[in-house]
Amino acid sequence: MVYFAMGMALFADDDYEEVAARLAGTLGSWGCWDARWGPPTSGGITRARERLGSEPLRDIFARVAVPVAGQLTRGAFVGPWRLMSIDGFEWDAPDTAGNAAAFGYAGSSADRSAFPKVRVVTVSECASHAVADAEIGGIAGKGAGEQSLARRLYARLEEDWLLIADRNFYSWAGWCAAAGSGAALLWRVRSDLTLPVLDLLPDGSYRSVLVSPDDHREGPGAARRGGPCRGRPGSGQGPVCPGDRVRGARPGRRRQRRADRAGHYHSDPRQAPAAVLAQAYHERWEHETGNDQLKTHLRGPGRVLRSRSPDMVRQEIYGYLLAHHAISALICQAATEADIDPDRVRFTRTVRIIRRATGTGPAFPP
């Protein structure tokens, strides 16, 4: 049934019985499947999905969802860091009482969304679009925002990652949690956030400090004495510190508004000059491309998820994430061997090839 969850993502237009028949065809081609087998009914598959639940899919995703680009993959690294990004998207779930209670609706009662919405925040590799981590939540209620879901991901960042985020993700607590992981950060922040200039650097950036909201009254001097964020030992609470040292850069005015970008303190200007970081920030849009691959090209535009209960919704989403990761890994491997950027390999064409092969041979094994 784990394979079946991935099959539902790969064949979003097919019903349960057809998805099962396609997967069995692949196994049959290997000579390890009884040819007398016939697909179960949709009701039987539904009950099997319910027995499985979402946790096995979540555990498998946590094990296999890793960056797939190698050192020779074009556009995968800046200096010593692997380019990663964080972003969120929403999916419509069937309008059932369980889904409504678990995920909620967007908007107010007067103009609420037609379907309950599921929010997914992912950390993805920029070069390959492979999702390396994800958190699933609702659209309404406490802890349902992108920042709240993102904070669950920050502790799992790797030290050799350069995590890119847009300004919607910045908060003091979020920054401290992400910085505490040891990863390098390249985050856009609001234009009204003060980044005092402490030292000018030869590459055009400057050393600055992010100040805790509780310590703004003491000014940059207190923050300068603070240092990097650290958790409070034994407290079970998030990082606590008066300030965190960063590099800042102002790329210039656009429509009379300035946008500051901050890299974490250990992004040495000798390893990553300001111009290189400014160019790297644009790689964040690769995340939008990956989201589009998931929502439009794999699932289909405007399609509502199949599952009518919250646990099955989560299982279905993990199936999509696993299928997308497998396809992204295949594309990245092919592009690396051909010495081209993975963006040059069309995702939709790859999906069509895999769909044709599945059920007739081992080109894309379940």
JOSULHU-V594153 format. One record per residue. N is the residue number from 1. PHI is phi in radians with two decimals (* if undefined). BURIAL is # if it has 24 or more other C-alpha atoms within 12 Angstrom, else .. Layout:
# JOSULHU-V594153
n: (N & N)
phi: (PHI & PHI)
burial: (BURIAL & BURIAL)
This chain:
# JOSULHU-V594153
n: (1 & 2 & 3 & 4 & 5 & 6 & 7 & 8 & 9 & 10 & 11 & 12 & 13 & 14 & 15 & 16 & 17 & 18 & 19 & 20 & 21 & 22 & 23 & 24 & 25 & 26 & 27 & 28 & 29 & 30 & 31 & 32 & 33 & 34 & 35 & 36 & 37 & 38 & 39 & 40 & 41 & 42 & 43 & 44 & 45 & 46 & 47 & 48 & 49 & 50 & 51 & 52 & 53 & 54 & 55 & 56 & 57 & 58 & 59 & 60 & 61 & 62 & 63 & 64 & 65 & 66 & 67 & 68 & 69 & 70 & 71 & 72 & 73 & 74 & 75 & 76 & 77 & 78 & 79 & 80 & 81 & 82 & 83 & 84 & 85 & 86 & 87 & 88 & 89 & 90 & 91 & 92 & 93 & 94 & 95 & 96 & 97 & 98 & 99 & 100 & 101 & 102 & 103 & 104 & 105 & 106 & 107 & 108 & 109 & 110 & 111 & 112 & 113 & 114 & 115 & 116 & 117 & 118 & 119 & 120 & 121 & 122 & 123 & 124 & 125 & 126 & 127 & 128 & 129 & 130 & 131 & 132 & 133 & 134 & 135 & 136 & 137 & 138 & 139 & 140 & 141 & 142 & 143 & 144 & 145 & 146 & 147 & 148 & 149 & 150 & 151 & 152 & 153 & 154 & 155 & 156 & 157 & 158 & 159 & 160 & 161 & 162 & 163 & 164 & 165 & 166 & 167 & 168 & 169 & 170 & 171 & 172 & 173 & 174 & 175 & 176 & 177 & 178 & 179 & 180 & 181 & 182 & 183 & 184 & 185 & 186 & 187 & 188 & 189 & 190 & 191 & 192 & 193 & 194 & 195 & 196 & 197 & 198 & 199 & 200 & 201 & 202 & 203 & 204 & 205 & 206 & 207 & 208 & 209 & 210 & 211 & 212 & 213 & 214 & 215 & 216 & 217 & 218 & 219 & 220 & 221 & 222 & 223 & 224 & 225 & 226 & 227 & 228 & 229 & 230 & 231 & 232 & 233 & 234 & 235 & 236 & 237 & 238 & 239 & 240 & 241 & 242 & 243 & 244 & 245 & 246 & 247 & 248 & 249 & 250 & 251 & 252 & 253 & 254 & 255 & 256 & 257 & 258 & 259 & 260 & 261 & 262 & 263 & 264 & 265 & 266 & 267 & 268 & 269 & 270 & 271 & 272 & 273 & 274 & 275 & 276 & 277 & 278 & 279 & 280 & 281 & 282 & 283 & 284 & 285 & 286 & 287 & 288 & 289 & 290 & 291 & 292 & 293 & 294 & 295 & 296 & 297 & 298 & 299 & 300 & 301 & 302 & 303 & 304 & 305 & 306 & 307 & 308 & 309 & 310 & 311 & 312 & 313 & 314 & 315 & 316 & 317 & 318 & 319 & 320 & 321 & 322 & 323 & 324 & 325 & 326 & 327 & 328 & 329 & 330 & 331 & 332 & 333 & 334 & 335 & 336 & 337 & 338 & 339 & 340 & 341 & 342 & 343 & 344 & 345 & 346 & 347 & 348 & 349 & 350 & 351 & 352 & 353 & 354 & 355 & 356 & 357 & 358 & 359 & 360 & 361 & 362 & 363 & 364 & 365 & 366)
phi: (* & -1.12 & -1.08 & -1.12 & -1.06 & -1.20 & -1.10 & -1.07 & -1.28 & -1.26 & -2.14 & -1.15 & -1.47 & -1.67 & -1.39 & -0.98 & -1.11 & -1.22 & -1.06 & -1.08 & -1.14 & -1.13 & -1.16 & -1.14 & -1.09 & -1.11 & -1.11 & -1.10 & -1.18 & -1.54 & 1.32 & -2.07 & -2.40 & -1.23 & -1.14 & -1.40 & -1.16 & -2.16 & -1.10 & -1.23 & -1.30 & -1.06 & -1.12 & -1.15 & -1.16 & -1.05 & -1.15 & -1.16 & -1.07 & -1.14 & -1.15 & -1.20 & 1.31 & -1.71 & -1.09 & -1.05 & -1.14 & -1.09 & -1.18 & -1.13 & -1.06 & -1.08 & -1.43 & -1.74 & -1.40 & -2.29 & -1.03 & -2.04 & -1.26 & -1.78 & -1.08 & -1.61 & -1.26 & -1.16 & 1.30 & -1.57 & -2.33 & -2.22 & 1.02 & -1.51 & -1.86 & -1.46 & -1.32 & -2.26 & -2.51 & -2.21 & -2.86 & -2.28 & -2.64 & -2.18 & -2.24 & -1.43 & -1.97 & -0.95 & -1.43 & -2.01 & -1.09 & -1.14 & -1.15 & -1.10 & -1.22 & -1.40 & -2.01 & 1.43 & -1.99 & -1.44 & 1.49 & -1.55 & -1.09 & -1.30 & -2.34 & -1.20 & -1.17 & -1.21 & -2.23 & -1.03 & -2.06 & -1.84 & -1.75 & -2.19 & -1.97 & -2.22 & -1.87 & -2.20 & -1.42 & -1.12 & -1.18 & -1.75 & 1.23 & -1.21 & -1.36 & -1.76 & -2.88 & -2.75 & -2.29 & -2.03 & -2.68 & -1.60 & -1.80 & -2.32 & 1.69 & -1.13 & 1.36 & -1.67 & -1.31 & -1.05 & -1.11 & -1.15 & -1.16 & -1.10 & -1.10 & -1.22 & -1.54 & -1.08 & -1.15 & -1.74 & -1.20 & -1.74 & -1.19 & -1.66 & -1.70 & -1.94 & -1.56 & -1.76 & -2.52 & -1.47 & -1.21 & -1.20 & -1.63 & -1.29 & -2.64 & -1.05 & -1.13 & -1.14 & -1.05 & -1.10 & -1.13 & -1.22 & -1.13 & -1.15 & -1.30 & 1.64 & -1.25 & -1.42 & -2.13 & -2.28 & -2.05 & -1.46 & -2.15 & -1.09 & -1.20 & -1.64 & -1.45 & -1.36 & -2.12 & -1.12 & -1.44 & -1.66 & -2.57 & -1.47 & -1.96 & -1.07 & -1.48 & 1.69 & -1.56 & -2.61 & -1.39 & -2.52 & -2.60 & -1.63 & -1.87 & -1.01 & -0.96 & -1.30 & -1.98 & -1.02 & -1.16 & -1.60 & 1.39 & -1.08 & -1.05 & -1.15 & -1.16 & -1.09 & -1.41 & -1.33 & 1.68 & -1.07 & -1.21 & -2.46 & -1.24 & -1.46 & -0.97 & 1.28 & -1.52 & 1.29 & -1.76 & -1.30 & -1.05 & -2.26 & -2.92 & -1.32 & -2.90 & -2.30 & -1.36 & -2.47 & -1.84 & -2.08 & -2.63 & -2.00 & -1.23 & 2.16 & -1.51 & -2.49 & 0.95 & 1.13 & -2.16 & -1.77 & -2.10 & -1.53 & -2.17 & -2.18 & -1.81 & -1.12 & -0.97 & -1.41 & -1.42 & -1.06 & -1.06 & -1.29 & -1.51 & -2.48 & -1.05 & -0.99 & -1.11 & -1.19 & -1.15 & -1.07 & -1.21 & -1.13 & -1.04 & -1.16 & -1.17 & -1.02 & -1.18 & -1.08 & -1.15 & -1.07 & -1.10 & -1.10 & -1.07 & -1.14 & -1.05 & -1.18 & -1.46 & -1.85 & -1.50 & -1.59 & -1.37 & 1.92 & -1.13 & 1.26 & -1.39 & -1.58 & -1.01 & -1.40 & -1.38 & -1.80 & -2.32 & -1.03 & -1.15 & -1.25 & -1.08 & -1.10 & -1.05 & -1.13 & -1.15 & -1.10 & -1.09 & -1.10 & -1.12 & -1.17 & -1.10 & -1.11 & -1.10 & -1.10 & -1.16 & -1.09 & -1.14 & -1.10 & -1.09 & -1.12 & -1.10 & -1.12 & -1.16 & -1.12 & -1.15 & -1.55 & 1.02 & -2.24 & -1.20 & -0.97 & -1.09 & -1.39 & -1.67 & -1.25 & -1.14 & -1.10 & -1.15 & -1.09 & -1.09 & -1.10 & -1.10 & -1.14 & -1.10 & -1.17 & -1.33 & -1.17 & 1.78 & -2.11 & -3.09 & -1.55 & -1.09 & -2.38 & -1.18 & -1.25)
burial: (# & # & # & # & # & # & # & # & # & # & # & # & . & . & # & # & # & # & # & # & # & # & # & # & # & # & # & # & . & . & . & . & . & . & . & . & . & . & . & . & . & . & . & . & # & # & . & . & # & # & . & . & # & # & . & # & # & # & . & # & # & . & . & . & # & # & # & # & # & # & . & . & # & # & # & # & # & # & . & . & # & # & # & # & # & # & # & # & # & # & # & # & # & # & # & # & . & . & # & # & # & # & # & # & # & # & . & . & . & . & . & . & # & . & # & # & # & # & # & # & # & # & # & # & # & # & # & # & # & # & # & # & # & # & # & # & # & # & # & # & . & . & . & # & # & # & # & # & # & # & # & # & # & # & # & # & # & # & # & . & # & # & # & # & # & # & # & . & # & # & # & # & # & # & # & # & # & # & # & # & # & # & # & # & # & # & # & # & # & . & . & . & # & . & # & # & # & . & . & . & . & . & . & . & # & # & # & # & # & # & # & # & . & . & . & . & . & . & . & # & . & . & # & # & . & . & # & # & # & # & . & . & . & . & . & . & . & # & # & # & # & # & # & # & # & # & # & # & # & # & . & . & . & . & . & . & . & . & # & # & # & # & # & # & # & # & # & # & # & . & . & # & # & # & . & # & # & # & . & # & # & # & # & # & # & # & # & # & # & # & # & # & # & # & # & # & # & # & # & . & . & . & . & # & # & # & # & # & # & # & # & # & # & # & # & # & # & # & # & # & # & # & # & # & # & # & # & # & # & # & # & # & # & # & # & # & . & . & . & . & # & # & # & . & # & # & # & # & . & # & # & . & . & # & # & . & . & # & # & . & . & . & . & # & # & #)
